[in-house]
Amino acid sequence: MEPTRLLVTGGSGFIGTNLIDALSMVPGLEIMNVDMIRPKVRAHDVYWHDVDIRDCAKLTEAITKFGPNGVIHLAARTDLGGKELADYSSNTDGVASLLKALDAIRFSGPAIFASSMYVCRPGYTPTSDTDYQPHTPYGESKVVGEQILRDHNPAYPWLIIRPTSIWGPWFGTPYADFFHVVLSRRYANIANVNMMKTYGYVGNTVVQIHALLDRVEACRSRVVYLGDWPAYSVKEWAAEIAAFVPYKVPTVPKAAFRLLAVIGDAAKVVGVKFPMTSFRLKNLTTDNVHDTALLRSIVGDDLRFSRRQGNEITVAWLRAQRALA
C-alpha cells in the first residue's frame, strides 16, 4: 500500500525541494519535512519542521505527532569541503538517530535511505552492494551510514538509493557550476578526452524515488543507483547547453589543463579558490558509469524527461534566478 503520511528528511535541500514540489501534487498525501534549514520555496513552509536529525529526542517527538507510514531519508551534508569524517556527523549520527526514532514509534515502513555514489571513487565499479572504495571524507561518511543501517537491519521494508550526478533546478556546486561556466562561454573540452558519466536530471530522479517507495519490498535491503540512461557524453552535453548562448565550445590541449591544475593546487595551499585542481582534473578525465539495470526493472525503461527537456527547464530556471538576484 502506498504511504499516505510521508516523512521526508532533508526536504529543504536540492533533491528534497524538487521531491516535495512533486509530492505536494499527490492527492491525499500528507507530508512532513524535517530539516535544519528553511525550505527554498516559501509554499513548502507548511510542511517544514525545524529539527536537526542528530537530536534524537526532538526528532522522535516531532515524528510521533505526525505518525508517518512512509519515510524518505535525504538529510545529509553533501559538500566535499569537510576535512575529516567527524565533519559529516549528519551522515552518520543522523542515520543512527533516525533509526532509533523510527523504532520508538514502532514504524512499519516502507523506508528509503539516501546514500551516494561516492561510497566508491569515480571509475571504480563495485562488485557488490557492500564493496566500498571511498576517496573523500564525505564518501567515507556515506559508507558508515550504510553500515549503520545494515547493522541495525530494521524489520520494516527498506532500501538504499545512491544518487549519481543529479542536476536541475535548485542545484548547487558542482553541477550548477558546469552550467554557469558553459553559459558564460568559459568552458572548453579537453583534447582527446570524451568522458562518459551517469548523470540524472532531477525531474527523473523525483519520479524514480516516488516509484521506488511503492516497490521497496521488491528490492528490500538492496542498493539502487539513481540516474538517467544511457550515460552522458559530457562533450555532447556541453554542446547542447552552449547552444542556448550560443557558442561553439573550443578544445584545449590536456597539457594546458594540467598546468591550470598545478596552479590551482598551489592556490589551495594558501587558501585561494581556483577553478581547476588536480583532484578536479582527475574527475573530469575519468569515466564514471553506474549500473541502472535494477532501477529500470522497477520504474521502466522510459524516462519522464529527456536531457534536452531538462536543459531547457534548467536554463530557464537559472535565468529566472539571475533576474531575481
C-alpha positions as CSV (number, residue, x, y, z in Angstrom):
1,M,0.0,0.0,0.0
2,E,1.4,3.4,-1.0
3,P,2.1,5.7,2.1
4,T,-0.4,8.4,2.9
5,R,1.7,10.1,5.6
6,L,5.2,10.6,4.3
7,L,8.2,11.8,6.4
8,V,10.9,13.4,4.2
9,T,14.2,14.3,5.9
10,G,16.3,17.0,4.2
11,G,13.3,18.2,2.2
12,S,14.8,21.7,2.1
13,G,17.8,20.5,0.0
14,F,18.3,20.2,-3.7
15,I,16.6,16.9,-4.4
16,G,14.3,17.3,-1.4
17,T,12.9,20.6,-2.8
18,N,12.1,19.0,-6.1
19,L,10.7,16.0,-4.4
20,I,8.3,17.9,-2.1
21,D,7.3,20.0,-5.0
22,A,6.1,16.9,-6.8
23,L,4.7,15.1,-3.8
24,S,2.6,18.2,-2.9
25,M,0.6,17.5,-6.0
26,V,-0.3,13.9,-5.0
27,P,-4.0,13.9,-3.8
28,G,-4.5,12.8,-0.2
29,L,-0.8,12.6,0.7
30,E,0.3,14.3,3.9
31,I,4.0,15.4,4.0
32,M,6.3,16.3,6.8
33,N,9.7,17.8,6.1
34,V,12.3,17.6,8.8
35,D,15.3,19.9,8.1
36,M,17.6,22.3,9.9
37,I,17.2,24.8,7.0
38,R,14.0,26.6,6.0
39,P,12.7,25.5,2.6
40,K,13.9,27.3,-0.5
41,V,10.3,27.5,-1.7
42,R,8.1,29.5,0.6
43,A,5.0,27.4,-0.3
44,H,6.8,24.5,1.3
45,D,6.9,26.1,4.7
46,V,3.7,24.4,5.6
47,Y,5.4,21.0,5.6
48,W,8.6,22.2,7.4
49,H,9.7,21.2,11.0
50,D,12.9,22.8,12.1
51,V,14.7,19.7,13.5
52,D,18.3,18.6,13.5
53,I,18.1,14.8,12.8
54,R,21.0,14.2,15.2
55,D,18.8,15.4,18.0
56,C,17.0,12.1,18.6
57,A,14.7,13.3,21.3
58,K,13.4,16.2,19.3
59,L,13.2,14.1,16.2
60,T,11.2,11.4,18.0
61,E,8.8,13.9,19.4
62,A,8.2,15.5,16.0
63,I,7.5,12.3,14.1
64,T,5.5,10.8,17.0
65,K,3.0,13.6,16.5
66,F,3.0,13.1,12.7
67,G,2.8,9.3,12.6
68,P,4.4,8.5,9.3
69,N,3.7,5.3,7.3
70,G,6.5,6.1,4.8
71,V,10.0,7.6,5.0
72,I,12.4,9.1,2.5
73,H,15.6,10.0,4.3
74,L,17.6,12.6,2.3
75,A,19.1,14.7,5.1
76,A,22.9,14.9,4.8
77,R,25.9,17.1,4.4
78,T,26.8,16.7,0.8
79,D,29.7,19.1,0.0
80,L,33.2,17.9,-0.3
81,G,34.7,20.6,1.9
82,G,35.0,18.6,5.1
83,K,38.4,17.6,6.2
84,E,37.6,14.5,8.3
85,L,34.8,12.0,9.0
86,A,33.7,13.9,12.1
87,D,32.7,16.9,9.8
88,Y,29.9,14.7,8.4
89,S,28.1,13.7,11.6
90,S,24.8,14.3,9.9
91,N,25.5,11.4,7.6
92,T,26.5,9.0,10.4
93,D,24.9,10.1,13.7
94,G,21.9,11.3,11.8
95,V,21.2,7.9,10.4
96,A,21.6,6.3,13.8
97,S,19.3,8.9,15.3
98,L,16.6,8.4,12.7
99,L,16.7,4.6,13.1
100,K,16.3,5.0,16.9
101,A,13.4,7.4,16.4
102,L,11.6,5.1,14.0
103,D,12.0,2.2,16.4
104,A,10.5,4.3,19.2
105,I,7.3,4.9,17.2
106,R,7.2,1.3,16.0
107,F,7.4,2.4,12.4
108,S,6.4,-0.4,9.9
109,G,7.7,1.0,6.7
110,P,8.5,1.4,3.8
111,A,11.6,3.5,4.1
112,I,14.2,4.8,1.6
113,F,17.6,5.8,2.8
114,A,19.8,8.0,0.6
115,S,23.5,7.3,0.3
116,S,25.8,8.4,-2.5
117,M,27.7,7.1,-5.5
118,Y,30.8,8.4,-3.7
119,V,30.9,5.4,-1.5
120,C,33.2,4.4,-4.3
121,R,35.8,6.6,-6.1
122,P,34.9,7.7,-9.6
123,G,35.8,5.0,-12.2
124,Y,35.6,2.1,-9.7
125,T,32.9,-0.5,-10.3
126,P,31.8,-2.2,-7.0
127,T,31.4,-5.9,-7.1
128,S,28.6,-6.0,-4.5
129,D,26.4,-3.6,-2.5
130,T,28.9,-3.6,0.3
131,D,32.1,-3.2,-1.8
132,Y,33.3,0.2,-0.9
133,Q,36.2,2.4,-2.2
134,P,35.6,6.0,-0.9
135,H,38.0,8.7,-1.8
136,T,36.8,11.6,0.3
137,P,35.6,12.1,3.9
138,Y,32.2,12.7,2.5
139,G,32.2,9.3,0.8
140,E,33.6,7.6,3.9
141,S,30.7,9.1,5.9
142,K,28.2,7.6,3.5
143,V,29.8,4.2,3.8
144,V,29.5,4.5,7.6
145,G,25.8,5.5,7.2
146,E,25.1,2.5,5.1
147,Q,26.9,0.2,7.6
148,I,24.9,1.6,10.5
149,L,21.7,0.9,8.6
150,R,22.7,-2.7,7.7
151,D,23.9,-3.5,11.2
152,H,20.6,-2.2,12.6
153,N,18.7,-4.2,9.9
154,P,15.2,-2.8,10.5
155,A,12.3,-5.2,10.5
156,Y,10.3,-2.9,8.1
157,P,11.0,-2.9,4.4
158,W,13.9,-0.6,3.4
159,L,16.3,0.1,0.6
160,I,19.3,2.3,-0.1
161,I,19.4,4.7,-3.0
162,R,22.7,6.1,-4.4
163,P,22.0,9.2,-6.4
164,T,24.6,9.7,-9.1
165,S,25.4,13.2,-10.5
166,I,22.0,14.8,-10.2
167,W,21.3,18.2,-11.8
168,G,18.5,20.6,-12.4
169,P,16.6,23.5,-10.7
170,W,17.7,24.3,-7.1
171,F,21.1,22.6,-7.6
172,G,24.4,24.0,-6.3
173,T,28.1,23.2,-6.6
174,P,29.5,21.5,-8.5
175,Y,26.8,20.8,-11.2
176,A,25.4,24.3,-11.2
177,D,29.0,25.5,-11.9
178,F,29.1,23.4,-15.0
179,F,26.1,25.2,-16.4
180,H,27.4,28.6,-15.3
181,V,30.8,28.1,-16.9
182,V,29.3,26.8,-20.2
183,L,26.7,29.6,-20.4
184,S,29.3,32.2,-19.7
185,R,31.4,30.9,-22.6
186,R,34.3,29.9,-20.3
187,Y,34.1,26.1,-20.9
188,A,36.5,24.1,-23.0
189,N,36.7,20.5,-23.9
190,I,39.9,18.6,-23.2
191,A,41.6,17.4,-26.3
192,N,41.3,13.6,-27.0
193,V,39.0,13.1,-23.9
194,N,35.3,12.2,-24.1
195,M,34.2,11.4,-20.6
196,M,31.1,9.1,-20.2
197,K,29.3,9.6,-16.9
198,T,26.0,8.7,-15.4
199,Y,24.1,11.9,-14.7
200,G,20.4,12.3,-13.7
201,Y,18.0,15.2,-14.4
202,V,16.3,15.8,-11.0
203,G,12.8,15.6,-12.6
204,N,13.6,12.0,-13.4
205,T,15.2,11.4,-10.0
206,V,12.0,12.5,-8.2
207,V,9.9,10.2,-10.4
208,Q,12.3,7.3,-9.6
209,I,12.2,7.9,-5.8
210,H,8.4,8.0,-5.8
211,A,8.2,4.8,-7.8
212,L,10.7,3.0,-5.6
213,L,8.7,4.0,-2.5
214,D,5.9,1.8,-3.7
215,R,8.3,-1.1,-4.5
216,V,10.6,-1.2,-1.5
217,E,9.6,-4.7,-0.6
218,A,10.5,-6.0,-4.1
219,C,14.1,-4.9,-3.6
220,R,14.4,-4.9,0.2
221,S,17.9,-4.1,1.6
222,R,19.2,-3.6,-1.9
223,V,21.2,-0.7,-3.4
224,V,19.6,1.2,-6.3
225,Y,21.6,3.7,-8.3
226,L,19.6,6.8,-9.4
227,G,20.3,8.4,-12.8
228,D,19.4,8.7,-16.4
229,W,20.3,6.2,-19.1
230,P,22.3,5.8,-21.2
231,A,25.4,7.5,-19.7
232,Y,26.1,11.0,-21.0
233,S,28.9,12.1,-23.2
234,V,30.0,15.2,-21.4
235,K,31.3,16.8,-24.6
236,E,27.8,16.3,-26.3
237,W,26.0,17.7,-23.2
238,A,28.2,20.8,-23.1
239,A,27.5,21.5,-26.7
240,E,23.7,21.2,-26.0
241,I,24.0,23.8,-23.2
242,A,26.3,26.1,-25.2
243,A,23.6,26.2,-27.9
244,F,21.5,28.4,-25.6
245,V,24.0,31.2,-25.7
246,P,25.1,30.2,-28.4
247,Y,28.7,29.5,-28.8
248,K,31.0,26.7,-30.1
249,V,32.8,25.0,-27.3
250,P,36.6,25.1,-28.0
251,T,39.0,22.2,-27.5
252,V,42.2,22.8,-25.4
253,P,45.2,20.5,-25.1
254,K,45.3,18.5,-21.9
255,A,48.7,20.0,-21.0
256,A,47.0,23.3,-20.5
257,F,44.6,21.8,-18.1
258,R,47.5,20.1,-16.2
259,L,49.2,23.5,-15.9
260,L,46.0,25.0,-14.5
261,A,45.7,22.1,-12.1
262,V,49.2,22.8,-10.7
263,I,48.3,26.5,-10.3
264,G,45.1,25.5,-8.5
265,D,46.8,23.1,-6.2
266,A,49.2,25.9,-5.2
267,A,46.4,28.4,-4.7
268,K,44.5,25.9,-2.5
269,V,47.5,25.6,-0.2
270,V,47.3,29.4,0.6
271,G,43.5,29.4,0.8
272,V,42.7,30.9,-2.6
273,K,39.9,29.4,-4.6
274,F,40.8,28.4,-8.2
275,P,38.5,26.6,-10.7
276,M,40.9,23.8,-11.5
277,T,42.9,21.4,-9.2
278,S,44.5,18.0,-9.7
279,F,41.5,16.5,-7.9
280,R,39.0,18.2,-10.2
281,L,41.1,17.3,-13.3
282,K,41.1,13.7,-12.4
283,N,37.3,13.7,-12.0
284,L,37.0,15.5,-15.4
285,T,39.0,12.9,-17.2
286,T,37.6,9.7,-15.5
287,D,34.6,7.8,-16.9
288,N,32.1,7.1,-14.2
289,V,29.2,4.9,-15.4
290,H,26.9,3.2,-13.0
291,D,24.6,0.2,-13.5
292,T,21.0,1.3,-13.6
293,A,19.5,-2.1,-14.6
294,L,17.8,-2.6,-11.2
295,L,16.3,0.8,-11.3
296,R,15.0,0.3,-14.9
297,S,13.5,-3.1,-13.9
298,I,11.4,-1.2,-11.3
299,V,10.5,2.1,-12.9
300,G,10.5,1.0,-16.6
301,D,12.8,2.0,-19.5
302,D,11.2,5.3,-20.3
303,L,12.5,8.5,-18.7
304,R,9.9,11.2,-17.9
305,F,12.2,13.9,-19.2
306,S,14.8,13.9,-22.0
307,R,18.1,15.5,-21.4
308,R,17.2,18.3,-23.8
309,Q,14.0,19.0,-21.9
310,G,15.9,19.1,-18.7
311,N,18.4,21.5,-20.2
312,E,15.6,23.8,-21.3
313,I,13.9,23.8,-17.8
314,T,17.2,24.3,-16.0
315,V,18.5,27.1,-18.2
316,A,15.1,28.9,-17.8
317,W,15.4,28.4,-14.0
318,L,18.9,29.8,-13.9
319,R,17.9,32.8,-16.0
320,A,14.9,33.4,-13.7
321,Q,17.2,33.2,-10.6
322,R,19.6,35.6,-12.1
323,A,16.8,38.0,-12.9
324,L,15.6,37.8,-9.3
325,A,19.1,38.4,-8.0
